[in-house]
Amino acid sequence: MLKKGDLIILGFAIILIAASFIGVSIYKSSGENARKIAVIIKDNQEIKRIDIDAVSEPMEITVLGEYNDIVLVEKGRIRFKEADCPDKVCVNTGWLTEKGDMAVCLPNKTMIKIEGQSDDVDIVTY
């Protein structure tokens, strides 16, 4: 049987999990009119910012470092296509398509994340 203190802790944990889920859902659905901007970061430096909704032709971006990553960009989505790092977790992450999605190649210190950008700000498309 659970004691009164156990029930309080369990209730608090359930409320915390529910609030976290609701917060993430609100964040991902906010800015329905926002463009999806993919940001590629290497060694904590932004190296490329791409409006993935405006991509007309697939493109590959090579990120050089201790290991090499090839990032594939298509209309509305982005992913690590290839990596010569030992674990390939970044490649296995798959396509990033929604605001808040993120993939990281830790051995090469490379990150891809999707941010939302309001329509009133100009973004350079590569």
N, C-alpha and C positions, 0 to 999 in steps of 0.2 A: 504494500500500500504506500502511496505517496503521502508525505507529510505536507502540512500547510506551506512551509517554506519552499519545498520542492515544487508545489503547484504554482506558487508565485513566480519562481524562476522560470518554469516552463511557460507560463502565460506571457511573461516578459519576452522570452526568446521568440515565441510565436508572433507577438506583436512586432518585434524588431524585424523579423524575416518578412512579414507582410508589408511593413513600411518600406523596406528596402526594395522589394519587388515592385511596389506601386511607384516608388521614386524612379526606378530605372525605366519602367513603362512610360511614365510621364515624360522623362527626358528623351527617350527614343521617339515618342510621337509628337513632341513639341516641334514647332517650325515646319508644318506640313508643306509650306511654300518654299522652304529652304532648299538650296542646292546642296548636293553632297560633294564636299571637298575632301579629297584624299590628300593626306600629308605624309610624306616620306621623310623620316628623320634618321640620320646616321651620326653616331657619337654626340647626341644631344644637339645637333645642328640640323635645322630644316634644310633639306636639299631640293625638294620638289613639292609643289602644291598644285593639284590637278582637280578641275571641276569634272568629275567622272560622269555627270549627266550630259555633258557637252562633248564627250569623246565620240568622234565619228568613225575612226579607224582604230583597231586594236594596236597597242604599242607595247614595247618591252623597254624597261629601264634597267640598266645594270648598275648595281651598287657594289663598288669595290671596297675591299678591306682585307682583314686577316683571312676572311672567307669571302666568297663572291655570291651575291644574290641576284637573281633575275626576277623583276617585278613585272607582272602582266596586267595591263590596264585595258578594259573593254568598257563599252557604254554601260554606266551604272554599277560597275563592279571592279574590284582590284584584288590581287593576291600575290603571294610569293609563288612564282612558277617553278623556279629551281634554286637550289642552294647547295654549296659544297661543304656546308658545316656538317659535323658528325651526326647530329640527332634529327635534323630535318623537321622539327616541330613546326617551324614557320610554314613550310610547304604543306604539311598536313592540316594546317588550320583551315585552308580552303578559301573560298571567295568571301570578301568583305563587301556588304551591300547596303548596310544601314548605318545611320548616324550612331556613333558610339562604338562601332565594331573596331577591333584592333588585332593586329598580329605582330609578333616580335621574333626576330632572329637574335637571340641572346649572344651566341658566339661572335656574330658580326656587328653587334651593337646597332642593329637596324630595326626601326619600328614603322609600321604603316597604321594610320588611324583615319577614320572618317569623321569629319566634323560637319556641322550644318552651317550654312552661310546664307544670310538673308539676301533677297534679290536686289537690295539697294546698294550693295557693295560690289565693285568691279573686281573680278578675279581673272588673272591671266591663265589661259588654257594652253597647255604645252602639247 
